[in-house]
Amino acid sequence: MIDHWLGEANHLPLGYFGVNLFFVLSGFLITRILISSQQRDTQLGRGHGHSLKVFFIRRNLRIWPVYYLTIGVLALVDFQSVRMAFWWLATYTPNIWIVIHQTWLGAIDHLWSLAVEEQYYLFFPFLLLFTPERYFLRMLAGLIAVSVLMRVALFVTNAPWMAQFVLMPTCLDAFGMGGLLAWLIIYRKDLYDRLFANNFLLIGSFLAYALHLYFMLTTEPSRNVFTDVSDRFVTSLFCVAIIGRAVLGFGQPGKWLLENPVARYLGQISYGLYLFHNIVFNYYHTQPTYITLRIWRKAVSILPALDSTALFQLGYFYALTILLAALSWYLVEKPINSLKDKFSY
C-alpha cells in the first residue's frame, strides 16, 4: 500500500518485498498442508483424489468470490482497463497480458501476483502429492533452480524486464523456499529450532538483503543482474528468515507489533486490503477525476486544515481501504469462508 501510494517519494522496493513475502508464505503454508495431506492419505490407505478435491474447494472458497465480485463490478462501471482485459482477469492470466503488451493494467495491475499464485496452485498440489516423500527435498530444490535459471536465460537474451518480474515460473524460487521451510519444520524440527530459535539467521539475512539492495540500486545500468536475476532469490531468503522466526514467536517488541489486536484485525481483512488498495488510489495510475480524489478535494474544501500535511491524505486512503476491506470481510468473505468447515481433509 505504501509503495503504490507514495510513488516517487519512496525509493525502496517495498511493494516487491511484500509480494515476495506473500509468495514465500504461500509456499510454506501450501506445502505444509499438502505434506500433511499426503501423510494422511498414506495412513488411511487411500488415493489423493479426496485431498486434491478438498484443497481446491477450500482455496477457491477463499479467493474466488470476492475476486470475481470485484472485477465484475469494475467491468460494469467500465473502470480503467478491466473491460479490455476482462477475460485475462477472469482466467487469472493478467500477468501474461502484461508481458504480451509490455504495459501495466493501471490500478488493477497488482492482480498479476494473485494470478501467479493461482497458476502455481494449478500444478503444485499434483506435483507434491504424487512425488514420493524421499524426493520432496530434491523436487523443491529443483523448482528453485529452474526459476533462477529461467531468470538468467531471460537476462542474457535481453528479454523484456516484465517477463522475469511477473511470469509464474520466474517466481518459483520464492514458493520453493517457503516449501523448504515447511519441509524443515515437518521432517527436521530439531534443525529448524536450532536455525530459527535465535535472531542470528534473521540478522544475517537482513544484512545480506541490505547489501544486495545497495548494489542493485547503485549499479549501472539500472537494469542489471541484481534487478533481474538475484533480487527475488535474496529477498526470498530474508523472507524465509522472517517467517521461520515468526513461527517460533518473536520476543518484544516484535511480538506486540505482530500480535496486537489492530495487527490481528488487519491480517484478518488483508485479502480485501490487497484487492482494493490500488483501486482506492495509485500514485502512477490515478487520474485527476478519480472518485477518491474528488471526495478528498470536497473534504478539503470543507476543512482546509486537512491539506496541511500529506499524512492526512495518506490516512484518508488507509481509512477508505480498510472500510472497503472490512465490508468485504463481513458481507462476503466471512460467510463464504464458513462453508470451508464442510470440507475437511
N, C-alpha and C positions, 0 to 999 in steps of 0.2 A: 504494500500500500504506500509506504513512504517512498519507495523507489519510483513508482508511477506518478505520485502526486508532486514530488519535489522537482522532478525533471532535471534540468541542467544545474540546479543548485546542489544536487547530490552527485559526488564524483565516485562513490563506491558502488560496486555491483551488488547492491542489497537484494534486488529482485532475483538476480541469478542465483545468489546464495540461497534464498528462500526456496526457489524451485528445486535446487539440488537437495536441500534438506528434506523437502517433500518426497522426492524420488527415493532417497536412501531410507527414509522412514517407511514408505510404502513397501520397498523391497524387504525390509526387516519384518514388518507385520504380516505381509502376504506369505513370505517363505515360512515363517513360524506357524501360521495357520495350516499351510499345506503339508508341512512335515508332520505335524500332529495328526492331520487327516490321513496321511499315508500310513502312519503307525497304527492308527485306529482301524483302518481298513484291513491291515495285515493281521492284527489281533482278532478281528471278527471273521477273518477268512472270506472277505467279500472283495469284489472289484472296486474300481474307483469311480464308477458312474454316479453313485449317490453323493460322494464328496464333491465331484465336479458340479453336479446339479445344484447342490446347496450353496456352493461357493458363488456361482454366477447369480443365483437368485438373490442372495444377501448383498452382493456387490451392487447389483442393478437397482435394488430397492433403495440403496443409499444414494446412488449417484444419478440415476436416470430421471426421476420425477421432476425435481426442481430444475434440472438442467434443461429438459425439453420444454418445461413450462416457461423458462426464461427466454430461450431462443424463439419459442412460438410467439410470445408477447412482443418481443423485439421485432420479429418479422411482421407482425400485424401493424405495428406503428411505423414500419419502414425505418428502423434505427440503423443508421450508417450502412455498413456492408453486409448486414445479416441476410437480406433477401438475395443478394448477389452470390453469397457463399453458403446459402441455407443448406443445401444437400451435403456439402462438405461438413458443415457443423452437425447435421443430423446423423451423419455416419462416423462422427469422431475422427475426421481426417483434415481439419483446418491446417494442421502443421504441413501436410503435403501441399495444400493450396498455397501456403506461404512460400514454400520452396519453388513451386512451379511458376508463380507470378513474381517472385522476388520482391515482395512488399508485405507489409503488415496489414492487419484487418481492422485498424482503428481501435476503438475502445473495447473490442472483443478479441483482440489478438492474444490476450493472456490464455485463452482457451486452448492454445496449442499444447500446453503442458498437461491438461486433462486428456487431450487426445492421445498423447504419448502414453499416459497411464492406461487408458482403455485398450490401446493397441498391445501393450505389454500383457494385459490380462488375457488377451486372445490366445496366447501361446504358452505363457509361463506355467499356468496350472497343469497343462498336459505334459510339458517338459519335466516338471519336478515329480509329479505323481507317477510317471512311467519311467523315471530314472531310478535304478537301484540305489539304496541308501549309501552303499560304499562308493558310489560315484558322485554324490552330491557336491563334494568339495571341488572336484575337477570340473563339473558342469558349471558351477558358479564362477570359478576362475576363468573358464572358457568364455563366459558371457562378458566378463570384464576385458579380457584380451581382445575379443572380437570388436568391442566398442572402441577401444583405444586405437587399434589398427585401422579401423574404418575412418576415424578422425585423421589419422596420419595420412591415409590414402587421399582423403578429400583435400587436405592441406597441400600435399606435394603436387597434386594435379590442379591446384588453384581453383577448386570448385567454389561455388558461391558460399559465402560465410554462413548464410542462413541454414544451409544443409547440415552442417555439423552442429548447429545450435538446436534445431527443432525436430530433426528426424528421430524416430524411436530407437533404431539401432545404435545411434551415436550417444544415447543416454543410458545404455545398458550397464555401463560400469557403476553408475550410481545405484541402480537397482541391485546389481550383483554384490556390491559391497554391503548393502543392507541385508542381503541374503546371507552373506558370510557371517555377519553379526548374529543372525538368527541361528545359523548352524553352530556357531561357537557356544551360544547360551544353552542350546539343547544337548549337544554332544560333548562339549568340553567346558562345562560350567566352572570347573576349578581354574582353568586357564583364563576364562572370561573374567572371573572375580579378581585374579591377580593383575590382569591388564587394566581393569576399569575401577578397582576399589579406591584408587587414589587419583590425583589430578595430573600425574606426570604425563600420561599419554595425551590428555586434553591440552595441557600447556604446550607440549612438544608439537602437536599437530597444528595448534594455533600459530605458533612461531613459524612453522613451515608454510602455512597458508599466507601469513602476513608477508613473508619473504617472497613467495611466489607472486603475490599481488603487487608488490613493489616492482619486480622485474616485468610483470605483464603490463603495468601502466607506464613504465618508463622506457620500454624497448621500442625502437622504431624499426619498421613501420608499425602503425597502431594495430594492424592485424599481423600476428606473429605466432610462433609455435606455442607460446604461453596461452594466448587467447583461444587458439583453435584446437590444440591437442591436449595440453596438460591441465588446463583450468578446471574442467569438470572432475578430473581424477583427483587432483589435490584438494579441491573444495569438498568432494565427497569423503575423502579421508578425514577431514576435520569434522564433517557431519557425523561420521561413524563414531568418532570420539565423543561428540556431544551426546548422541543418542545412547551409546554404551554406558556413559557415566550417568545419564538421566534415569536409565532403567534401575540402577542401583540406588539412585536418590542422591541429590546434591545436599551439601551442608548449607548453612545460612551464609549469605543472603539468597543464594540461588534457589533454595527450597521454597522460600517465601515468594520469590518472583514467579516461580512456575506453579505454585500450589495455592496461591491466594484466591479468594472467591472470584475476583474480576478475571484473572487469567484462566481459571477453570471455565467461566461462562463464555469468554471469548473463544476458548477451544471448542466448546460445545457448538457454537454457531459459526465455526471457522469456514465451513464449506460455503455458506452464504456470503461471508466476508470475501472469500476468494472470487466467487462468481460475480458479485455486484460492485466491487471496489473500482474497477476500471470503467464500469458503466456510469457510476456516480461522477467520476472525474478522472481525466487522464491529461497530464501536462502536454503531451505531444499531440493528442488527437481531439481535444475538446475545442469546439468552435465557440465564438462569442455568443451565439444564440442558444447554447446548451442550456437545457431547462434548469439544471442545478446552479449554473452561474446566474441565470435570470432570477432565481429565488434568492441567491446571495445578494445580488445588487439591490433587490427590493428590501431585504432586511437591512442593508447598509443605508439605504435612503431613509429608513425609519430611525435607525440607531447608528449614526455616522462613526461612533467610537469603535464599532466592530472592525472598521477598516484600518485601525491604528497599528495593527501588527498581523503578520502572516499566520501567527499561531491561532488567531480567532477563525480564520478561514479554514485552516487545517482541522481545527476542532469541529467546524461545521460539517466538513466532508466525512470525518470519522463518525460523528453522531448520525448522519444520514445513512451511512453504510451499515452501521450497527443496527439502526432501526429496521432497515430492509432485511438484514440477515436474521434478526430476531423474529420478524413477521414470517419469514420463510421457514424458520425452525418450528415455530408453534403451529402454523397453519398447514404446512406441507410436510416437512421432513420428519418431525416427531411422530405424527400419526402414522405415516407410512413406515417409518423405522420400526414401529411396534409390531409390524407384520413379520419382521425377521424372527420373532420368537416362535413362529410356526414352522421354521425351517432350521433345525439343529443338525449339527454334524454327527 
